[in-house]
Amino acid sequence: KPPDYAARIVRHLASLEPGARVTAGEIARKRLIPPALIRRIVSRLSSAGILKTARGSGGGIALARPARKVSLREVVEAMEGEVALNGCVVKPGDCPLSDLCPVQRAWCRASRRLASALGRIRFSDLAASMTPKASAGKPPAGRGRRGEEESMS
């Protein structure tokens, strides 16, 4: 769930005016994220350079750069590490059969394709596809014309 929650946070911020800051509590309420998890997720996204935080009056959470420059791949990697469908993709030497294994090669090809596809999905596009019902924090009534992208957040 953390990558899903992270995508919800970034999508929420991408739907706001550029530079807008909001509290973790507001995002948690509007995006149905357990309050106990949001600070840890925000911290990881901040460490990855996706979000920035500020304390005090006028503080809060904001995107560190424009939504068009933030990909879904970056968010997934901030939460989970390298996009990989199996452990042997990240550490092929851990398996003594990796040099001969056609399955390992298939995992690698599929992981590269998935990473590439996630890299093309920009939060500016995801925010633009939000409906008023979805932006109010309610789940969408059905799939939009974007199919999988709509169901990811």
N, C-alpha and C positions, 0 to 999 in steps of 0.2 A: 503493500500500500504506500510506502513513502514516496516512490516516484509519482504515483497518482496524486498524492497530496501536494507534492512539490509542483506538479504541472498545474494544479488548481490554483495555487498561490501565484505563480507567475502569470497565468492566464487572467486572474483577477486584476493584478497590477497592470497588465497590458491593456485592460479594458478602461483604465482610468486616464485622465489627462496626463500628458507627459510631465514627469517630476512630482506627481501627486504622491503623498505619503499617507499610509493608513496604519492602524494598529494591528497587532497580531490577533487581538480579540475580534476585531471587525472581520478580518479575513476568515478566522475560524468559524464564526457564526454564519457568514454569507456563503462559504464554500464547504460547510459541513465537515470540518476537519477537527479532530479531537484536540481541545486546547492543550492537553499534556504533550502533544507531539509538535505543535507548530513552531515553538522556539528552536527546537533541535533542527528542524527542517530549514527554517530561515537561516540559522547559523551555517549550515552546510552550503546553502545557496549563496550566502554572502561570501564564504570562503572561496567559492568557485567564481566569484566576480559577477554573479548574475543579479544579486540584490545588494542594496546598501541599506544600512540602518542608522538611525540617529536617535539619541535619547533626548528627553526634555521637551519643553514647549515647542511645538512645531515639528517634533520628531516623528518617528514611525518607520515604516518599511516602504521602500520604493525600488523600482528597477534601477540597476546600476548603469544600464545603457538602453537605447531605444529597443522596443519590442521586436522590431524588424531584424535586429542583430542578435536575437536570442533564439536558439533552436531547441526543439524538443530533445534532440540528442544531448545537448549540453546539460539539460536538466536531469535527464536519466543518468548520465555519467557522473554528475555531481552527487547523486544519491546512491548509485549502485556500482560505479566504476565503469570500466570499458564495456561497451555493448558486446555481449558474448552469450550465445545460446547454450554453451557448455564450458566447463572449466578448462578443458583441453585447448580451447581457443586462446585463452589468455596465457596459459602455462603449458604449452605443448610438450615440454620436456618432462613434465610430471608423469606422463603416460609412456611406458616403454614401447608401446605399439604405435605411437603417433606418426612415425615416419612411414609406416606401411598401411595406415588405417584410412580407408576411403570415407568412413563416417566422419573422422576428424576433419578431413578436407572439405566435406560437405558442410559441417558445422561452421568452418571458417568462411566459406563462400556466403552462406546464409547470414552469418553475423555481419559481414561487410555490407551486404545488401540492406539489411535492417538498419545498420548505423547510417548508411547513406540516405535512406528514406527518412529517418528521424532527423537527420541534419537539414533536410529540405523543408521541414515543417517549422514555420516561424510563428512566434507568438503574436505578432501583429495580425497575421491571417486568422489565427484561432480566435483572437479577441474580436475581429471584425465579423466573425461568423456567429457571435453570441446573439441569442434572441433575448428580448426583454424578460421572458420567463426564466431563462437560464441565468441571466445576469442578476436576478433577484435571489439566487442561491437555491433555486429549485431544480431538480433534475429535468432535462429536456423531455418533452412528451414523446418524442420518437427520433429516429435518425434524420438528420438534415441531409442536404445534398452532398455533404462532405463525407458521409459514411463513417469510416473508422476514426477519422479525426474527431468527429463529434463525440464518439463514445469513449475516447481516451481521457476526457476530463469531465 
